[in-house]
Amino acid sequence: MNSTPREVVIGVDVGTTTTKAVAIDSSGAVVGSASSVTTWDIGINGEVQTDIDRLTDAVTGVLVETAHSVGEGTRVTGIGITGMAEVGVVVSPAGEALTAAMAWYDQRGAEELAALPQAFRDEFISVTGLAAKAECSFAKLLWLGSHGGPSLAGTQWLNALEYIAFRLTGVRASEPSLASRTGLLDQGSIGPWAATLDLIGASDSFLPELVSAGTSLGPVLASAPAVLRGAAVTVAGHDHLVGSVGAGAIGGDDLFDSCGTADVILRTVPRTLSNADRSHLVGRGLSAGRHVLAGSTAILGATRSGLVLGRIMSMLGADDRAARQELADTWRADREPSARVLVSEPSDWTNEVTVRLRDDATPTEVWAAATEYVLAQTAELLEAVAEVAGPYQTAIAAGGWAHVAGVYRGKAHLMPGLIVSDVQLPGATGAAMFAAQA
């Protein structure tokens, strides 16, 4: 532990499973870190939610621990907050959270959304850039309205990250990339969309004023832990977008591949898309909303490539790093597809992976089939993105699978010139970069 007094900024990534934070000094070096498990409450019918004040206290604890890990006399000058995009709460005029924070993958609201007229759902897609599914905040708000939730008159919506910033500074604001995941923002006007607000009984002020990533909401209040007081706070925004910045994908036409259990493709486009473009992208399995980079749109798509590849490796007994590298290295772009192996998965994002194979199929053939399956999924997303955005300038990958040489070769086959970032925690690092601007 370094005990030399220094000024640092802290970036914190509030994730579905873990909250991670890093402290970065004026030279750009990571000089401290901390983490904690994200706690959820699971209901008898599978509902998943958390108490937002409990989450805020946990995140504050991670910030304090990160500051202390740097050493005595550390001065925190800025805090950037990134993380889950669709999790949030309804807040009263007095600042009290009136609802639990439902997990982004909680399916409450799916029935209410599906019951809306098809014409409205089509318009929803084109205006918001989101699929008409339960993941968006609008669906959760529809569910609250039909299950005895609070009246929304005079209230506001704060994403979990925005609520944490509110508790630290006393200032309410909505960050554009997070507002883009609510289903309440018109992507054309970049303002509240009256159609969805009317359906939930809320006014235009339900979404607080938009404040871009890197803009200070104000200093941490005197009521906060001493080591954090006075630090400028910014909401950095949606974790995948902030992670792309942390990994170095900051150009106007950059492509970013986050190679985790879920494989996320993110394309930066330096303009606002049309309704027709957004409808086209959503129809191809992507979404389109505001980027954390000012003036840009973020096109997002995801596959479960990491899950599929991990399951196949476990099935084949490749359980350690060396065995995984060796198996992955057997894939070749010029290999003829095998008729003896078929890899598939359900369409509803369960944790199932199906492998059909003949007795004489080899481990190399099984791995090749899995690799070709996930690359085909990624190729479909890239094709859809290119139809709207044109060719990318630079492609950057981050995450564990990008460091597996055979997997990298497959990705680089689809994305020529692909660069692998060596940043270990791109989300928290990107949040710290925005904190330095605040």
Secondary structure, DSSP 8 states (H G I E B T S, - for coil): ---S--EEEEEEEE-SSEEEEEEEETTS-EEEEEEEE---EE-TTS-EEE-HHHHHHHHHHHHHHHHHHH-TT-EEEEEEEEE-SS-EEEE-TTS-B-S-EE-TT--TTHHHHHTS-HHHHHHHHHHH-S-SSTTSHHHHHHHHHHTT----TT-EEEEHHHHHHHHHHS---B-HHHHTTTT-EETTTTEE-HHHHHHHT--GGGS--B--TT---EE--TTS-GGGTT-EEEEEEEHHHHHHHHHT--STT-EEEEESSSEEEEEEESS---HHHHHHHHHTTEEEEE-SSTT-EEEEEEE-HHHHHHHHHHHTT--SHHHHHHHHTT--TT----TTEEEE--TT--S--EEEE-TT--HHHHHHHHHHHHHHHHHHHHHHHHHHH---S-EEEESGGGGSHHHHHHHHHHSTT-EE---S-HHHHHHHHHHHH-
